[in-house]
Amino acid sequence: MKKIGLLIDSATDVPIEVLEDNENIAMVPLTLSFGDQIYQDRITIQPTEFYQKLAVTKELPKTASPVIGSVIEKIQELKRRGFDEIIGITISAGLSITNQVFKQAAAEFTDLKITIINTKSIGIGAGLFAVFAADLIKSGLEYSKIINLLNASIAKSHVYFYIPTLKYLQAGGRIGKVTEILGSVLKIKPIISCNTDGIYYPITKARSEAKAIEKMVQKVLQIADASSDFRIGVAHGADQPLMQKIVARLKNELSAGQKIYTTEVSPALGVHTGPGLVGIGIHCK
């Protein structure tokens, strides 16, 4: 039987419990730098340390997608471990060149079957694709069918973020189509998502954090109600209490026993969102 491996980038925010429970996952880190200090995302710097450094830095850190050599190294690692079919899952190609780098690296291996998926999402929204893929692999489904199911789920799956301030997105140049609300940014609390091209855009605005969170929760519940097979994850950037409130709210509305994954926003994403972010991803088969 063919062995299927998963290749992810660190900004997909795959929950730690999933990484620990699936030995077939290899993670390629993005990089970030504070001045001349360079870190590998989620390897040499973890979210807690990152937000502590962000709070005292005068100059915003910078991020970079993985170099092709880093991706090749992880593919070789999976190959050495006996995986001859590999599925790469990355954050949106509309927000990062990471997907392109993964594809370039995959082209170097003519003896392996490698498919790179552009989730058109980011953070926990992209991470849930890896959760789905890992479950399908465990079920014994063949490679081509897993690829078809992953691609079919892209248009049905969504991620929503509440960000207290847009200054980090603006400073990092990752503002996407959110520019239209910058003029009133001090007066509103936006909910941001990724459109069909995988680009940030505002989906709704509220006058308070509580109202913004409620709108985000309601949006996710509507999608869940219309789907018979879905996965939900909640992520936070230095605001675990708010994340737990959202988890409790979702558990009150969803059927008993529904799994809700939780995770922290990766440092590479935190550079562009700042502290206080909470996001909900929903992946629908």
VOBA-1610 file (N, C-alpha, C; in pm, whole numbers, padded with zeros to 5 digits, always signed):
BEGIN
Met+00085-00119+00000Met+00000+00000+00000Met+00089+00124+00000Lys+00051+00223-00080Lys+00124+00349-00086Lys+00110+00423+00046Lys+00220+00490+00086Lys+00218+00569+00208Lys+00203+00716+00170Ile+00105+00782+00230Ile+00077+00922+00198Ile+00127+01013+00309Gly+00211+01109+00273Gly+00261+01206+00368Gly+00199+01342+00344Leu+00199+01424+00448Leu+00146+01560+00439Leu+00259+01661+00460Leu+00261+01761+00376Leu+00360+01868+00384Leu+00284+01999+00406Ile+00312+02067+00516Ile+00240+02191+00547Ile+00339+02305+00571Asp+00290+02428+00564Asp+00374+02540+00608Asp+00328+02584+00747Ser+00415+02650+00819Ser+00389+02681+00959Ser+00274+02779+00980Ala+00239+02856+00877Ala+00131+02954+00890Ala-00008+02893+00871Thr-00013+02761+00847Thr-00145+02696+00840Thr-00204+02676+00979Asp-00122+02696+01082Asp-00171+02686+01221Asp-00243+02554+01250Val-00186+02445+01202Val-00242+02313+01233Val-00232+02291+01384Pro-00342+02255+01450Pro-00339+02235+01595Pro-00230+02136+01638Ile-00166+02166+01751Ile-00056+02083+01802Ile-00101+01938+01819Glu-00223+01918+01867Glu-00271+01781+01891Glu-00275+01700+01761Val-00303+01767+01650Val-00307+01698+01521Val-00165+01663+01475Leu-00072+01756+01495Leu+00067+01730+01459Leu+00123+01613+01540Glu+00089+01609+01667Glu+00141+01502+01754Glu+00077+01368+01725Asp-00043+01369+01671Asp-00117+01245+01647Asp-00095+01189+01506Asn-00021+01263+01424Asn+00000+01219+01285Asn+00147+01229+01250Glu+00214+01113+01249Glu+00358+01110+01222Glu+00392+01133+01075Asn+00289+01141+00992Asn+00314+01159+00848Asn+00313+01306+00807Ile+00314+01400+00903Ile+00312+01543+00871Ile+00450+01603+00889Ala+00498+01676+00787Ala+00622+01752+00795Ala+00589+01899+00776Met+00643+01984+00863Met+00613+02127+00858Met+00733+02208+00811Val+00708+02295+00715Val+00810+02386+00664Val+00788+02522+00729Pro+00887+02575+00800Pro+00866+02703+00868Pro+00884+02824+00777Leu+00800+02924+00795Leu+00828+03055+00740Leu+00934+03117+00831Thr+00992+03229+00791Thr+01090+03295+00875Thr+01043+03434+00912Leu+01090+03484+01025Leu+01063+03622+01065Leu+01186+03678+01131Ser+01198+03811+01125Ser+01317+03874+01179Ser+01283+03997+01261Phe+01346+04005+01378Phe+01345+04125+01460Phe+01482+04189+01443Gly+01493+04291+01358Gly+01623+04348+01330Gly+01710+04243+01262Asp+01829+04217+01320Asp+01919+04117+01262Asp+01901+03979+01321Gln+01799+03963+01407Gln+01768+03833+01466Gln+01667+03761+01378Ile+01707+03647+01323Ile+01619+03572+01234Ile+01571+03446+01303Tyr+01440+03419+01293Tyr+01379+03305+01360Tyr+01305+03218+01259Gln+01298+03089+01291Gln+01214+02997+01215Gln+01080+02985+01286Asp+00976+03016+01214Asp+00841+03018+01270Asp+00803+02884+01334Arg+00762+02890+01460Arg+00717+02774+01537Arg+00828+02672+01567Ile+00952+02706+01532Ile+01063+02616+01564Ile+01159+02684+01660Thr+01215+02799+01619Thr+01305+02872+01710Thr+01236+02988+01779Ile+01111+03012+01745Ile+01031+03110+01819Ile+00886+03061+01823Gln+00829+03062+01944Gln+00692+03018+01965Gln+00602+03139+01987Pro+00470+03123+01973Pro+00378+03236+01984Pro+00395+03320+02111Thr+00407+03258+02228Thr+00417+03335+02352Thr+00539+03426+02351Glu+00653+03371+02314Glu+00776+03452+02307Glu+00762+03562+02203Phe+00700+03529+02091Phe+00683+03628+01984Phe+00605+03750+02032Tyr+00491+03728+02096Tyr+00408+03842+02138Tyr+00476+03923+02248Gln+00558+03858+02329Gln+00635+03930+02429Gln+00736+04023+02362Lys+00802+03974+02259Lys+00899+04055+02186Lys+00829+04166+02107Leu+00713+04134+02051Leu+00639+04233+01973Leu+00597+04352+02059Ala+00567+04325+02186Ala+00520+04430+02277Ala+00628+04533+02309Val+00754+04496+02295Val+00862+04588+02334Val+00946+04635+02215Thr+00918+04583+02097Thr+00998+04622+01981Thr+00956+04758+01928Lys+01051+04834+01879Lys+01022+04966+01822Lys+00996+04955+01671Glu+01063+04859+01610Glu+01046+04839+01466Glu+00975+04707+01442Leu+00870+04711+01361Leu+00793+04590+01337Leu+00878+04482+01271Pro+00865+04358+01314Pro+00941+04249+01252Pro+00895+04225+01109Lys+00976+04152+01035Lys+00943+04121+00896Lys+00934+03970+00880Thr+00859+03928+00778Thr+00844+03785+00753Thr+00887+03751+00611Ala+00916+03624+00591Ala+00953+03576+00457Ala+00902+03434+00439Ser+00862+03403+00318Ser+00818+03267+00285Ser+00938+03174+00289Pro+00915+03044+00298Pro+01027+02949+00300Pro+01106+02956+00169Val+01235+02931+00178Val+01316+02918+00056Val+01295+02777+00002Ile+01318+02760-00127Ile+01291+02631-00190Ile+01371+02518-00125Gly+01492+02548-00079Gly+01574+02445-00017Gly+01511+02387+00108Ser+01441+02471+00185Ser+01375+02424+00308Ser+01263+02327+00274Val+01191+02356+00166Val+01080+02269+00125Val+01135+02137+00073Ile+01240+02143-00009Ile+01303+02022-00062Ile+01352+01933+00052Glu+01409+01994+00154Glu+01459+01919+00269Glu+01348+01840+00337Lys+01231+01902+00353Lys+01120+01834+00418Lys+01061+01724+00330Ile+01059+01747+00199Ile+01012+01642+00108Ile+01107+01522+00114Gln+01236+01550+00116Gln+01335+01442+00127Gln+01318+01365+00257Glu+01285+01437+00363Glu+01262+01373+00492Glu+01146+01275+00484Leu+01035+01318+00421Leu+00920+01229+00404Leu+00956+01110+00316Lys+01036+01136+00212Lys+01078+01028+00121Lys+01160+00924+00196Arg+01253+00970+00279Arg+01337+00877+00356Arg+01254+00791+00451Arg+01142+00846+00496Arg+01056+00774+00588Arg+00957+00684+00516Gly+00970+00675+00384Gly+00890+00579+00309Gly+00763+00633+00248Phe+00743+00763+00250Phe+00622+00820+00190Phe+00649+00846+00042Asp+00572+00780-00044Asp+00592+00797-00188Asp+00482+00879-00255Glu+00381+00916-00178Glu+00277+01007-00226Glu+00264+01118-00121Ile+00270+01242-00167Ile+00273+01355-00074Ile+00168+01459-00114Ile+00099+01509-00014Ile+00003+01618-00035Ile+00055+01741+00039Gly+00080+01847-00036Gly+00124+01973+00024Gly+00004+02065+00046Ile-00005+02122+00163Ile-00116+02212+00197Ile-00059+02344+00245Thr-00094+02453+00175Thr-00036+02583+00208Thr-00142+02690+00229Ile-00097+02800+00288Ile-00182+02918+00299Ile-00206+02973+00158Ser-00300+03065+00148Ser-00344+03118+00020Ser-00231+03170-00067Ala-00234+03131-00193Ala-00138+03183-00290Ala-00161+03331-00316Gly-00278+03379-00278Gly-00308+03521-00295Gly-00250+03608-00186Leu-00197+03545-00081Leu-00141+03619+00031Leu+00008+03594+00050Ser+00061+03491-00013Ser+00200+03453+00008Ser+00250+03373-00112Ile+00380+03380-00138Ile+00439+03299-00246Ile+00472+03159-00197Thr+00435+03126-00074Thr+00466+02995-00017Thr+00415+02882-00106Asn+00292+02893-00155Asn+00235+02790-00241Asn+00320+02770-00366Gln+00364+02880-00425Gln+00448+02873-00545Gln+00581+02805-00514Val+00641+02837-00400Val+00768+02775-00361Val+00750+02624-00340Phe+00638+02585-00278Phe+00609+02443-00261Phe+00601+02372-00396Lys+00536+02435-00493Lys+00522+02374-00625Lys+00657+02363-00695Gln+00741+02464-00680Gln+00873+02460-00741Gln+00956+02346-00681Ala+00945+02329-00551Ala+01019+02222-00484Ala+00966+02085-00527Ala+00836+02073-00538Ala+00775+01945-00578Ala+00821+01903-00716Ala+00842+02001-00804Ala+00884+01970-00941Ala+01022+01907-00948Glu+01098+01917-00840Glu+01233+01859-00836Glu+01230+01707-00814Phe+01113+01653-00780Phe+01104+01510-00747Phe+01019+01437-00850Thr+01084+01377-00946Thr+01012+01305-01051Thr+00974+01163-01007Asp+01032+01117-00897Asp+01004+00981-00851Asp+00897+00975-00743Leu+00840+01090-00710Leu+00733+01096-00610Leu+00608+01156-00670Lys+00495+01116-00618Lys+00368+01177-00658Lys+00338+01288-00556Ile+00342+01413-00601Ile+00323+01526-00511Ile+00219+01621-00569Thr+00121+01657-00488Thr+00019+01754-00527Thr+00017+01864-00421Ile+00022+01990-00466Ile+00020+02103-00374Ile-00117+02171-00380Ile-00180+02183-00265Ile-00314+02243-00255Ile-00305+02388-00211Asn-00366+02476-00289Asn-00381+02616-00249Asn-00515+02628-00177Thr-00511+02640-00045Thr-00635+02642+00033Thr-00716+02769+00014Lys-00653+02874-00040Lys-00716+03006-00052Lys-00764+03056+00085Ser-00696+03009+00187Ser-00728+03046+00324Ser-00597+03068+00398Ile-00606+03091+00528Ile-00486+03118+00606Ile-00509+03081+00751Gly-00402+03061+00826Gly-00416+03030+00967Gly-00496+02903+00988Ile-00581+02903+01089Ile-00661+02786+01122Ile-00751+02745+01006Gly-00791+02840+00922Gly-00872+02806+00805Gly-00799+02712+00712Ala-00668+02735+00692Ala-00586+02646+00610Ala-00552+02519+00687Gly-00531+02534+00817Gly-00495+02419+00899Gly-00598+02309+00900Leu-00725+02347+00891Leu-00831+02246+00892Leu-00829+02158+00768Phe-00769+02207+00659Phe-00751+02122+00541Phe-00657+02007+00574Ala-00554+02036+00653Ala-00461+01931+00694Ala-00529+01832+00788Val-00616+01884+00875Val-00692+01797+00964Val-00778+01701+00882Phe-00846+01756+00783Phe-00932+01677+00694Phe-00850+01573+00618Ala-00738+01616+00562Ala-00653+01525+00485Ala-00600+01412+00573Ala-00559+01446+00694Ala-00507+01343+00786Ala-00614+01240+00818Asp-00737+01285+00837Asp-00847+01192+00865Asp-00874+01102+00746Leu-00869+01158+00626Leu-00895+01079+00505Leu-00785+00975+00484Ile-00662+01013+00513Ile-00551+00918+00500Ile-00569+00802+00597Lys-00607+00833+00720Lys-00629+00729+00820Lys-00743+00635+00781Ser-00839+00689+00708Ser-00954+00606+00667Ser-00917+00509+00556Gly-00798+00526+00497Gly-00753+00434+00392Gly-00792+00476+00252Leu-00846+00597+00237Leu-00888+00645+00105Leu-00766+00662+00015Glu-00783+00634-00112Glu-00670+00644-00204Glu-00636+00790-00235Tyr-00514+00810-00278Tyr-00455+00942-00299Tyr-00542+01033-00388Ser-00579+00984-00504Ser-00653+01068-00599Ser-00787+01114-00542Lys-00853+01028-00466Lys-00981+01066-00408Lys-00963+01172-00298Ile-00855+01160-00222Ile-00827+01261-00120Ile-00803+01397-00185Ile-00726+01398-00293Ile-00700+01523-00365Ile-00830+01584-00415Asn-00916+01501-00473Asn-01044+01551-00525Asn-01130+01611-00414Leu-01134+01544-00299Leu-01214+01594-00187Leu-01157+01725-00131Leu-01026+01734-00124Leu-00963+01857-00077Leu-00995+01973-00171Asn-00978+01951-00299Asn-01006+02059-00396Asn-01153+02099-00395Ala-01241+02000-00381Ala-01385+02030-00380Ala-01426+02108-00257Ser-01349+02096-00149Ser-01386+02162-00024Ser-01341+02307-00015Ile-01257+02351-00108Ile-01201+02486-00100Ile-01310+02592-00104Ala-01404+02580-00199Ala-01508+02681-00214Ala-01610+02678-00100Lys-01614+02567-00026Lys-01715+02552+00079Lys-01661+02587+00218Ser-01532+02613+00227Ser-01469+02633+00357Ser-01428+02780+00375His-01429+02825+00500His-01410+02968+00527His-01331+02992+00654Val-01273+03110+00661Val-01206+03154+00784Val-01247+03298+00812Tyr-01266+03329+00938Tyr-01308+03463+00979Tyr-01219+03509+01094Phe-01173+03634+01085Phe-01087+03690+01188Phe-01144+03819+01244Tyr-01137+03830+01375Tyr-01161+03959+01440Tyr-01025+04014+01479Ile-00992+04134+01431Ile-00864+04197+01461Ile-00890+04334+01524Pro-00843+04356+01647Pro-00870+04481+01717Pro-00820+04605+01643Thr-00709+04591+01570Thr-00654+04703+01493Thr-00600+04654+01360Leu-00615+04738+01258Leu-00565+04702+01126Leu-00426+04758+01099Lys-00365+04821+01199Lys-00236+04888+01175Lys-00126+04789+01133Tyr-00133+04666+01184Tyr-00029+04569+01150Tyr-00046+04519+01006Leu-00170+04495+00965Leu-00194+04455+00826Leu-00151+04566+00732Gln-00181+04690+00769Gln-00146+04804+00685Gln+00006+04821+00679Ala+00072+04811+00792Ala+00217+04830+00796Ala+00290+04722+00719Gly+00235+04600+00721Gly+00301+04489+00652Gly+00264+04476+00507Gly+00175+04563+00459Gly+00136+04560+00319Gly+00045+04444+00283Arg-00018+04381+00385Arg-00105+04265+00359Arg-00252+04301+00375Ile-00285+04425+00348Ile-00418+04476+00377Ile-00524+04424+00279Gly-00480+04381+00159Gly-00575+04325+00062Gly-00686+04423+00028Lys-00809+04375+00030Lys-00923+04459-00005Lys-00987+04524+00119Val-00912+04525+00230Val-00963+04585+00352Val-00940+04735+00354Thr-00873+04788+00253Thr-00840+04931+00249Thr-00963+05019+00255Glu-01075+04971+00206Glu-01196+05053+00200Glu-01248+05094+00337Ile-01206+05024+00443Ile-01257+05059+00576Ile-01151+05127+00663Leu-01034+05156+00605Leu-00928+05215+00685Leu-00966+05352+00741Gly-01043+05428+00665Gly-01081+05562+00710Gly-01161+05562+00837Ser-01234+05456+00864Ser-01317+05451+00984Ser-01268+05346+01082Val-01139+05311+01070Val-01088+05199+01147Val-01098+05220+01298Leu-01090+05344+01344Leu-01095+05369+01488Leu-01237+05357+01543Lys-01334+05358+01456Lys-01474+05358+01500Lys-01541+05222+01490Ile-01478+05130+01419Ile-01544+05002+01395Ile-01457+04884+01434Lys-01522+04769+01446Lys-01453+04643+01473Lys-01484+04550+01356Pro-01388+04533+01263Pro-01417+04455+01142Pro-01398+04305+01161Ile-01471+04229+01082Ile-01449+04086+01066Ile-01392+04068+00925Ile-01279+04000+00915Ile-01210+03984+00788Ile-01210+03837+00748Ser-01223+03814+00619Ser-01220+03678+00566Ser-01133+03677+00442Cys-01128+03564+00374Cys-01059+03552+00246Cys-01164+03530+00137Asn-01152+03604+00027Asn-01249+03589-00080Asn-01215+03468-00168Thr-01283+03455-00280Thr-01264+03337-00365Thr-01125+03331-00429Asp-01054+03445-00426Asp-00916+03447-00475Asp-00816+03431-00362Gly-00868+03414-00239Gly-00780+03399-00126Gly-00718+03529-00078Ile-00788+03641-00100Ile-00740+03773-00060Ile-00825+03825+00056Tyr-00761+03893+00151Tyr-00836+03951+00263Tyr-00942+04049+00215Tyr-01058+04041+00278Tyr-01162+04142+00254Tyr-01252+04148+00376Pro-01313+04265+00403Pro-01401+04277+00519Pro-01539+04223+00487Ile-01596+04140+00576Ile-01729+04086+00548Ile-01837+04156+00629Thr-01798+04216+00740Thr-01896+04288+00821Thr-01824+04379+00919Lys-01898+04475+00974Lys-01841+04569+01070Lys-01934+04578+01189Ala-01876+04607+01305Ala-01956+04621+01427Ala-01900+04737+01508Arg-01978+04781+01606Arg-01938+04895+01688Arg-01868+04854+01816Ser-01864+04725+01844Ser-01797+04678+01965Ser-01738+04540+01941Glu-01645+04503+02025Glu-01585+04370+02014Glu-01689+04261+02031Ala-01777+04276+02130Ala-01878+04175+02158Ala-01969+04154+02037Lys-02009+04264+01971Lys-02096+04253+01855Lys-02022+04191+01736Ala-01895+04226+01723Ala-01815+04169+01614Ala-01801+04017+01631Ile-01772+03975+01753Ile-01757+03832+01781Ile-01888+03758+01755Glu-01999+03817+01798Glu-02128+03752+01779Glu-02161+03737+01630Lys-02129+03838+01552Lys-02153+03829+01408Lys-02068+03718+01346Met-01944+03706+01391Met-01856+03603+01340Met-01907+03464+01376Val-01949+03448+01500Val-02003+03320+01545Val-02128+03282+01466Gln-02217+03378+01447Gln-02340+03351+01373Gln-02311+03310+01229Lys-02211+03372+01168Lys-02173+03338+01032Lys-02129+03192+01024Val-02047+03150+01119Val-01997+03013+01122Val-02110+02914+01149Leu-02199+02949+01240Leu-02311+02860+01273Leu-02404+02840+01153Gln-02424+02944+01074Gln-02506+02931+00953Gln-02445+02832+00856Ile-02313+02838+00839Ile-02246+02745+00749Ile-02253+02603+00803Ala-02230+02589+00933Ala-02235+02456+00996Ala-02374+02395+00982Asp-02476+02478+00997Asp-02614+02430+00990Asp-02648+02376+00851Ala-02578+02428+00749Ala-02606+02387+00612Ala-02516+02273+00565Ser-02429+02227+00654Ser-02335+02121+00616Ser-02352+01999+00706Ser-02338+01882+00647Ser-02351+01759+00724Ser-02216+01704+00769Asp-02108+01761+00716Asp-01975+01712+00748Asp-01879+01831+00752Phe-01841+01874+00871Phe-01756+01992+00882Phe-01661+01979+01001Arg-01554+02060+00996Arg-01458+02072+01105Arg-01450+02218+01144Ile-01435+02246+01273Ile-01427+02383+01322Ile-01302+02399+01407Gly-01236+02512+01391Gly-01120+02543+01474Gly-01122+02689+01514Val-01071+02719+01632Val-01064+02856+01681Val-00920+02886+01719Ala-00870+03002+01676Ala-00732+03040+01703Ala-00727+03176+01771His-00620+03198+01846His-00605+03329+01911His-00460+03376+01901Gly-00445+03507+01905Gly-00313+03568+01911Gly-00302+03648+02039Ala-00252+03587+02144Ala-00234+03651+02274Ala-00365+03693+02340Asp-00471+03618+02318Asp-00598+03644+02387Asp-00673+03512+02405Gln-00615+03425+02486Gln-00676+03294+02509Gln-00813+03304+02576Pro-00835+03395+02673Pro-00967+03407+02735Pro-01078+03434+02633Leu-01051+03521+02536Leu-01152+03550+02435Leu-01176+03427+02348Met-01070+03355+02315Met-01087+03232+02237Met-01175+03133+02312Gln-01152+03118+02441Gln-01231+03023+02520Gln-01377+03064+02528Lys-01405+03192+02530Lys-01543+03239+02528Lys-01612+03198+02397Ile-01537+03210+02286Ile-01593+03173+02156Ile-01616+03023+02149Val-01522+02946+02202Val-01538+02800+02203Val-01662+02762+02283Ala-01680+02824+02399Ala-01797+02795+02483Ala-01926+02831+02410Arg-01922+02944+02340Arg-02041+02990+02265Arg-02075+02890+02154Leu-01975+02842+02085Leu-01998+02745+01977Leu-02051+02613+02032Lys-01994+02569+02144Lys-02038+02442+02203Lys-02184+02448+02246Asn-02229+02565+02287Asn-02370+02580+02327Asn-02465+02566+02210Glu-02415+02595+02090Glu-02501+02596+01971Glu-02488+02470+01886Leu-02371+02409+01889Leu-02347+02292+01805Leu-02393+02165+01875Ser-02406+02059+01799Ser-02450+01932+01856Ser-02347+01881+01956Ala-02394+01810+02056Ala-02307+01756+02160Ala-02202+01665+02097Gly-02080+01678+02142Gly-01973+01594+02092Gly-01900+01650+01972Gln-01946+01765+01920Gln-01878+01825+01806Gln-01737+01869+01848Lys-01637+01823+01778Lys-01498+01858+01806Lys-01471+02002+01765Ile-01408+02078+01854Ile-01365+02213+01821Ile-01215+02221+01848Tyr-01137+02235+01742Tyr-00992+02245+01756Tyr-00954+02385+01802Thr-00848+02394+01879Thr-00797+02525+01921Thr-00648+02532+01895Thr-00600+02652+01871Thr-00458+02671+01843Thr-00421+02818+01862Glu-00292+02846+01857Glu-00242+02982+01861Glu-00203+03027+01721Val-00219+03154+01696Val-00177+03210+01568Val-00025+03207+01561Ser+00029+03161+01449Ser+00173+03150+01436Ser+00239+03288+01439Pro+00364+03296+01486Pro+00437+03423+01483Pro+00440+03486+01344Ala+00455+03405+01239Ala+00462+03460+01103Ala+00334+03532+01064Leu+00221+03488+01117Leu+00095+03558+01091Leu+00076+03672+01190Gly+00121+03651+01313Gly+00106+03754+01417Gly+00176+03883+01381Val+00281+03876+01300Val+00349+03996+01253Val+00251+04088+01181His+00159+04030+01107His+00068+04108+01023His-00067+04137+01088Thr-00095+04072+01202Thr-00225+04092+01267Thr-00214+04156+01404Gly-00099+04140+01468Gly-00081+04196+01601Gly-00153+04115+01707Pro-00142+04157+01833Pro-00207+04084+01942Pro-00357+04108+01946Gly-00429+04013+02005Gly-00573+04030+02023Gly-00659+03965+01918Leu-00597+03909+01816Leu-00675+03844+01709Leu-00740+03716+01760Val-00862+03693+01715Val-00925+03562+01730Val-00987+03528+01595Gly-00980+03401+01560Gly-01032+03359+01430Gly-01103+03227+01442Ile-01200+03207+01353Ile-01271+03080+01346Ile-01260+03027+01203Gly-01218+02904+01190Gly-01216+02838+01061Gly-01321+02729+01057Ile-01389+02716+00945Ile-01484+02605+00928Ile-01457+02541+00792His-01426+02412+00797His-01397+02337+00677His-01511+02240+00650Cys-01567+02250+00531Cys-01682+02165+00496Cys-01646+02070+00384Lys-01678+01942+00403Lys-01649+01840+00301Lys-01735+01865+00180
//
